[in-house]
């Protein structure tokens, strides 16, 4: 992608840390791009980066203000407009992965034209994707699926790619959402693809490859989340995974944004995910479990992972806290 770096990460008025997951992902996986953060009054997220004004960021060399918030519905808040307009006027480009496109905001588009700045909407499909055909492809594929949204599916796949490459294994992370695309510079903005072509876009993203090559596919949504289950199923059928890794965040009281829906059990995720994956690939297996223990102490995390591993009979780790090595071992054993 032609987005100029480094970035000033805009957190706006994010109500919690999870709402700033786009910026968090960039900070964690491309720290060389993350020069600083800019927050509005009432923001409850903090990346641990220097808080900067636009002028300070410009003086430090920032080139693009990236909207690092992923709110429900993906809308550009009117409360953000003053800062975004000022950013364009002060010589920054803007980048966003929200459904509500920068280019469709008349005030932002007018200022961008007047100042000669660029608006980057990464959640816009740039390819005419095919309809899925289900034909078996060479190479191997892993898909991370979760009990809920935003439980660590992307982090799991990226962490595994890093370790696999360090070991000399042939692996590529395949981004399917705005954060992954901003991190890697490539991918499919799956939830912006027309429904009939979603599975086909994942076939396109993970084509025939060498027999020992692994595509590590970023998961989206959850089969159990009534708002976003469609993108998950498209990943499962279009990806034809040989391996599934289950992802879970154990401290949540309910599904993200759905207070009347409790999280499913890992057993339910395993059984349903495997049933649906075997429609496209009868040889698919569940090989490991990734637990997001960010809200737990070290002893709590160790105890929880040990209990899940004993109960499920699968290697269970937090790939950030413990490293993803045992999950990579499970793939290598296939």
RAGI-V80236 format. One record per residue. N is the residue number from 1. SS is DSSP state (@ for helix, = for strand, . for the rest). BURIAL is 1 if it has 16 or more other ideal C-beta (glycine too) atoms within 10 Angstrom, else 0. D_CENTER is the distance of its C-alpha to the mean C-alpha in whole Angstrom. Layout:
N/SS/BURIAL/D_CENTER, N/SS/BURIAL/D_CENTER
This chain:
1/./0/17, 2/./0/20, 3/./1/18, 4/./0/21, 5/./0/20, 6/./1/20, 7/=/1/18, 8/=/1/19, 9/=/1/16, 10/=/1/18, 11/=/1/17, 12/=/1/19, 13/./1/21, 14/./1/17, 15/./0/19, 16/./0/17, 17/@/0/15, 18/@/1/12, 19/@/1/13, 20/@/1/12, 21/@/1/8, 22/@/1/8, 23/@/1/11, 24/@/1/10, 25/@/1/8, 26/@/1/10, 27/@/1/13, 28/@/1/12, 29/@/1/11, 30/./1/14, 31/./0/16, 32/./0/19, 33/./1/17, 34/=/1/17, 35/=/1/21, 36/=/1/21, 37/=/1/20, 38/=/1/22, 39/=/1/22, 40/./0/24, 41/./0/26, 42/./0/25, 43/./1/22, 44/./0/21, 45/./1/18, 46/./0/19, 47/./1/17, 48/./0/20, 49/./1/20, 50/./0/24, 51/=/0/24, 52/./1/26, 53/./0/27, 54/@/1/27, 55/@/0/30, 56/@/0/29, 57/@/1/26, 58/@/1/28, 59/@/0/31, 60/@/0/28, 61/./0/27, 62/./1/24, 63/./1/23, 64/=/1/20, 65/=/1/19, 66/=/1/15, 67/=/1/15, 68/./1/12, 69/./1/12, 70/./1/11, 71/./1/14, 72/./0/15, 73/./0/16, 74/./1/14, 75/./0/18, 76/./1/19, 77/./0/22, 78/@/0/25, 79/@/0/25, 80/@/1/23, 81/@/0/25, 82/@/0/28, 83/@/1/26, 84/@/1/24, 85/@/1/27, 86/@/0/29, 87/@/1/26, 88/@/1/27, 89/@/0/30, 90/./0/30, 91/./0/29, 92/./1/25, 93/=/1/23, 94/=/1/20, 95/=/1/16, 96/=/1/14, 97/./1/11, 98/./1/13, 99/./1/15, 100/./1/18, 101/./1/18, 102/@/1/20, 103/@/0/23, 104/@/0/24, 105/./1/25, 106/@/0/28, 107/@/0/29, 108/@/1/26, 109/@/0/27, 110/@/0/31, 111/@/1/30, 112/@/1/28, 113/@/0/31, 114/@/0/33, 115/@/1/32, 116/./0/31, 117/./1/27, 118/./1/24, 119/=/1/21, 120/=/1/18, 121/=/1/16, 122/./1/13, 123/./1/12, 124/./0/16, 125/./0/16, 126/./0/19, 127/./0/20, 128/./0/22, 129/./1/20, 130/./0/23, 131/./0/23, 132/./1/22, 133/./0/26, 134/./0/25, 135/./0/27, 136/./0/26, 137/./1/24, 138/./0/25, 139/./1/23, 140/=/1/21, 141/=/1/17, 142/=/1/15, 143/=/1/12, 144/=/1/11, 145/=/1/12, 146/=/1/12, 147/./1/15, 148/./1/13, 149/./1/10, 150/./1/8, 151/./1/10, 152/./1/8, 153/@/1/7, 154/@/1/4, 155/@/1/7, 156/@/1/10, 157/@/1/9, 158/@/1/9, 159/@/1/12, 160/@/1/14, 161/@/1/14, 162/@/1/16, 163/@/1/18, 164/@/1/19, 165/@/0/20, 166/@/0/22, 167/./0/24, 168/./0/25, 169/./1/23, 170/./0/21, 171/=/1/18, 172/=/1/15, 173/=/1/11, 174/=/1/10, 175/./1/7, 176/./1/7, 177/./1/5, 178/@/1/7, 179/@/1/5, 180/@/1/5, 181/@/1/8, 182/@/1/10, 183/@/1/9, 184/@/1/11, 185/./0/13, 186/./0/13, 187/./1/11, 188/./1/11, 189/./1/10, 190/@/1/11, 191/@/1/12, 192/@/1/14, 193/./1/16, 194/./0/19, 195/@/0/19, 196/@/0/22, 197/@/1/20, 198/@/1/16, 199/@/1/17, 200/@/1/19, 201/@/1/16, 202/@/1/15, 203/@/1/18, 204/@/1/19, 205/@/1/15, 206/./1/17, 207/./0/20, 208/./0/23, 209/./1/23, 210/./0/26, 211/./0/26, 212/./0/25, 213/./1/22, 214/=/1/18, 215/=/1/15, 216/=/1/12, 217/=/1/10, 218/./1/6, 219/./1/7, 220/./1/7, 221/./1/10, 222/./1/13, 223/./1/16, 224/./1/18, 225/./1/16, 226/./0/19, 227/./1/17, 228/./1/14, 229/@/0/15, 230/@/1/16, 231/@/1/13, 232/@/1/13, 233/@/1/16, 234/@/1/16, 235/@/1/13, 236/@/1/16, 237/@/1/19, 238/@/1/18, 239/@/1/16, 240/./1/19, 241/./1/18, 242/./1/20, 243/=/1/19, 244/=/1/16, 245/=/1/15, 246/=/1/15, 247/=/1/13, 248/=/1/14, 249/./1/15, 250/./1/19, 251/./0/20, 252/./1/19, 253/./0/22, 254/./0/20, 255/=/1/17, 256/./1/15, 257/./0/17, 258/=/0/20, 259/./0/22, 260/./0/25, 261/./0/22, 262/./0/22, 263/./1/19, 264/./1/21, 265/./0/22, 266/@/1/20, 267/@/0/23, 268/@/0/23, 269/@/1/19, 270/@/1/21, 271/@/0/24, 272/@/0/22, 273/@/1/19, 274/@/1/22, 275/@/0/24, 276/@/1/22, 277/@/1/20, 278/@/0/24, 279/@/0/25, 280/@/1/23, 281/./1/24, 282/./0/27, 283/./0/26, 284/./1/23, 285/=/1/23, 286/=/1/21, 287/=/1/21, 288/=/1/19, 289/=/1/17, 290/=/1/15, 291/=/1/16, 292/./1/14, 293/./1/17, 294/./0/16, 295/./0/19, 296/./1/22, 297/./0/24, 298/@/0/25, 299/@/0/27, 300/@/0/26, 301/@/1/23, 302/@/0/25, 303/@/0/27, 304/@/1/24, 305/@/1/23, 306/@/0/26, 307/@/0/27, 308/@/1/24, 309/@/1/25, 310/@/0/29, 311/@/0/28, 312/@/1/26, 313/./0/27, 314/./1/24, 315/=/1/23, 316/=/1/21, 317/=/1/19, 318/./1/16, 319/./1/15, 320/./1/15, 321/./0/18, 322/./1/20, 323/./0/18, 324/./1/17, 325/@/1/20, 326/@/1/22, 327/@/1/19, 328/@/1/19, 329/@/0/23, 330/@/1/22, 331/@/1/21, 332/@/0/24, 333/./0/26, 334/./0/25
